Amino acid sequence: MPFNILVDESRDVLRAYGVWHRLGIDAWNIARPALFLIDRYGAIHYSFVGDSQEEFPGPEEIDGALTRLLGPAATPPAKT
């Protein structure tokens, strides 16, 4: 992938972005499902934070956000 993906073992970034929750109905000490598209200058261009552990943005939504951020060449052609 032409971008970095964060793995936050210390949960410092989770806390900074407001997606960590200590105690929930379906989990404890875990992050809400979240996706942020951040450019090289630190500007957030897209964010999604789920309300439950089962809530995620769909592939079409992610592809659309990537295309808006990086241009049409960022999204691979659909498989046929």
N, C-alpha and C positions, 0 to 999 in steps of 0.2 A: 504494500500500500504506500502511496506517496505522502503519507502523513504519520505522525506519531500517535501511539495509543498509550495512555497512562495506566499503570498498575500502581495502586496507592496502598501499599501494605500498612503504612502507619496511620492511614485514614486522615491525615492532615488536610489533604486537598478536598476530601469528601466534606469535612467540616467547613472549610472555607467557602465551598460552593453551596452549602446548605442542603446536601442530599443525604447526610448520615443521620440515622435515627437509632437511638439507643434501645428502644423497646417498641415493638409493634405487635399487631395481632398475629402476623404470620412469621415473624422473625425477630431476632434481637441482635444488637451490635452489628448492624449491616447497613449498607447504602440502599437508598431507593434506586431503582433502575434509572439511569440518567445518560444522556448523550449531549455533549457540547461540541460544536464545531468552532474552533478558535483559530484566527489567522496568526501569522508569524509575529504580528505586533501586539497580540494579546486581546484583540477585539473579539467578542463573542458574536457570531453570526447566526447561530441556531442553538437552541437549548430545548431539551425535553427532560422533564423530571416526572417519573411515574408516581402514582398514588399508592400502588401496591406492587408486590414482587412479580406479578404477572403482566404488568402493563409496560409495553414497549412501543416505540414508533415502528411503523411498518416499513418494509424495504422501499416502497414508492416514496414515502415521506423523506427517508434518509437520502435516497438518490436525488430527489428534488432539491434538498438542502445543499448537497454537495455540488450539484450543477449550478445553483445560484451563487455559491461561494467560489468555485474553481472554474466554472465554464463547462460547456457541453462535452469537452474532451475528458472530463473527470469521471463521467459515468460510462462504464463499458456497455457495448451494444447488448441487447437482449439475446439470450440463447434461443436458438430455433430448433 
